[in-house]
Amino acid sequence: MHSQIRPDRSHFNRLEIQPFNAMKHEIKFIVAGALIAAGAAFVLAAPVAENWENHCQKCHGADGKGQTKVGKKLGVLDYTKAADQAKFTDAEAIKTTTEGAKDKAGKERMKGYKDELSAKEIQELVAYVRKFKS
């Protein structure tokens, strides 16, 4: 009968553990948020082949030869030829891809992609172009 008079103190144990559990869940949410943010940054950067297809292929062709209707009209270089690739440095290609190119009369020959591609994506495109060389 004495045991029935004892107050139930089990709720004290739950209260002592609760702050630890809350902190544990808070850490899980922080880690999950960081992983989501990192994943989003990775997803936002398109693969180089996709960037080539979306931004360069219309003029330079899928194979880099420049034998498209627009490429022929503009007289773009054939990136599969070592002699054509020797006509520009990586730094020049990065600058042109970033800022665009104009002819001697000041007319735009190629638009710049600084607002559409990151510096890293542009560098990857230049490396991609270099791989066309046979």
N, C-alpha and C positions, 0 to 999 in steps of 0.2 A: 504494500500500500504506500510505502514511502516513495517508491519510484514514480507513482502517479503525481505526486506533488511537485516534482522537479520541473522547472520551466524548460521549455524547448529552446535551446540555444543554437540550433543548427543554422539559423539565419545569420549568425555572426560569422560563421565560417564562409558562407557565400559572400558576405560583404568584404571580408579580408582578401578573397581571391579575385573579386571583380575588377579592381584597378589593374591588376596584372593582366587579366584577360583582355581588358579594353586596350591596354598598351600593345599587346600582342596583335590584336586585330588592326590597330592603327598602323603598325609597322607593315603588316600584310598589304594594307591599302596603299601605303606609300611606295612599297616595292612594286606592286601591280601597276600603279600609275606611272612609275619610271619606266617600266618595261613597255607599257603601251606607248608612251611618248617616244622611246627609242625605236620601237617598231614603226611608228608613223613616219619618223624621219627617214628610215630605211625605205619604206614603201614610196615615199614622195619622190625619191631620186629614181628616175626611170633607168632601166638598163641601157647601155650604150647602143646596142643594136636597135632598140626601140626609138631612141633619140635620133639615130641616123635615119631610120625609116620615116619618122615624123617630120624631121626638119631639113634633111639633106638629100634624101633619095630622089626627090622630084627633079632636081637639077643634076646631081652627081651620079645618079643611078644606083641601083642596089649593089652593083659590082664595083662601083667607084670609077667606071670608065667615062662617065659624063656623056654617054650616048643617048640621052633623053632628048625630047623635043626642045625643052628649055635649055638643057646643057649644051646642045649643038648651037642654038641661037646665041648663047652667051660665050661660047668658046671655052668652056671650063676645062681644066686640066684632066688628064687621064691618070688617076691615082695608082693605076697598076704599073705605070712606067716609072722606072727609077729616075730617068732624066726629068720628068715632070715633077716628081717629088723633091728633087734636088733644087728646084726653083724657089722653095720657101723653107724657112726654119719653123720649128715647133712654135717659137715665140710669135712669129708672124702669123701662123695659122690660128693661134689662140687669139691674137689681137683682131684678126679679120672675123673670126667666128663671134667674138664678143661684140665688136663695134660695127661690123658690116664692111662692105667694100663699095667704092664708087669708081666709075670710069673717069677718064681725063676731063670729060665735060661736066663732071659732078653728078651724073645720073647714077642712082643706086643700082649696083650689079648684084649685090647680096645684102640682105637685111642682117642686122646684128641680133644676137640672141641673148644679150646680157639680162634682159627682163624675163626670159623664158627658161634659161638654163643656168645652173650654178657654175662657178669657176671649175669645180671638180668635174662636172659633166662635160664641160667644154674641153678640158684636158683629156678626158677619156675619149672624146670624139677625135681629137688630134691623134691619139695613139691608135685609134681604130682605123683612121685614114692611112697611117703608116703601115698597117698590116696588109693593105691592098697591094703594096709594092711586090712585084714578082722578081 
